[in-house]
């Protein structure tokens, strides 16, 4: 029994369902990979920004003999062009500033910022919170 040419065209419902299922699986895998890669890229930017800020703090200390009281002098005196963004919190204002411990010989001396960390408490791909990097 031979079908007419008009009935031989097109796909069956089962063929369409199989193709749609395969496409949905591929899209899911692609989306998961995309999210992972963007997280890794944000972490790389965070590491670089932390390095640049902390390096500028050390340069400031080497030049002036003390750490700055905030991040503002780093920009004002040319150690940084601008305060970098925290790529995890998407802000310049969420950096956590760690002050140097007070000098036991001179407890009245002003303490400065000697380290900067991210303001996010989320965990990175290495399962360490960003604010502990």
N, C-alpha and C positions, 0 to 999 in steps of 0.2 A: 504494500500500500504506500503510495507516494503522496506526500503533502504538496499542496499548491505552493508556488514560490512566495506568495504573500505570507503564509504561515511559517515559513522557514526563517524569516528574519527576526532579529531581536534576541534578547536573553531571557532565560527563565528566571523566575523569582528566586530560586535556589542559587543560581549563579550570581545574581546581584547581591544576595545576602552574604555569600562567601567573600566576594570582592570587598563589600563594605566592612566586613569584620576584619579582614586583613588590613585595610586602610586604617581602621580605628586602632588596631594594635601597633602599626608602624607610627602613627601620630603620637600615641602614648609614649612609646619608647623615645621618640624624638624630643618630645616635650620634657621628659625627665632628664635627658642628656643636656638639653638647653639650659634648664634650671641649674643643674650641677655646674656647668661651665661658667654661667654668669656668677654663681657664688664664688667659684675659684678665682675669677677675674677680679671681683670686688675685694677678695682677700689679698690678692697680689697688690692692688692699689693701696689697701690699708697698710700693708707691710712697708711699702715704699714711702707713704706719707709719714708713718711713724718714724722711719729711719731718717727722713729729711728733717723733721721737726726736732728729734732728739739730737741729731748731728748739729743743727743750728744752735741748740741749747749749749752743747759742748763748746762750739766755736765762740759763742758769747762769753762763756765762763773763761775760756782761754784768753780772750782779748781783755776782759774787764775784771777778772779775778773773782767774780761772783755770778750766780745764776740770776736771770731776770725775775721780777715779781709776777709777771704774767707773760702771755705770748705776744702781746702788742709790741713791745720793744724789738722783737725779732723782725717784725715787718717794718717798723718805723726806721730801724737802723740798717736795713738792707740785708739782713741775714736770710730772710725769706721774702720772695716777691709778695706773697699773700699767704694767709693762714690756709692750709689745705683743708678740703672737705673730708669729713669722716664718711667714707663710702658706705658704711653699714647703716649709720643713722641719717645720712644725707644732710648733714649740718656741719657748720664750722663751730658752733657754740656748744657742742656736746662732748668735747674732748675732756677727759679727766686729767687734771693736773696733779702731779705728785710733788709735794714740797720736800726739799732736802731736810734731813734731820737737823735739829738745832745743835749748834756748837756748844759742847759742854764747858769750854773755856770762856765763851761769850754768849750766855743764854739770851741776852737782849738783842743780839744781832738779827737783822731781818733775814728770813729764809726765802729762798727763791725756788722756782720751778726747775726740777732737775730731770723729770721724766714726764712723758705724755702717753696716755693710753686711750683707747676707744671708749666711748660712752655707752656702748651696747653691751647688754648682758647675754645676748644670744651666743650660742656655741658655733664655732667654725667647723669646717669639714674635718678638722683634727680633733673635734670634741672638746676643745679648750675654749672657754669664754673669751670673746674678743677683748674684754677689758682686762684680761690677764696677759695679753701679748706684749 
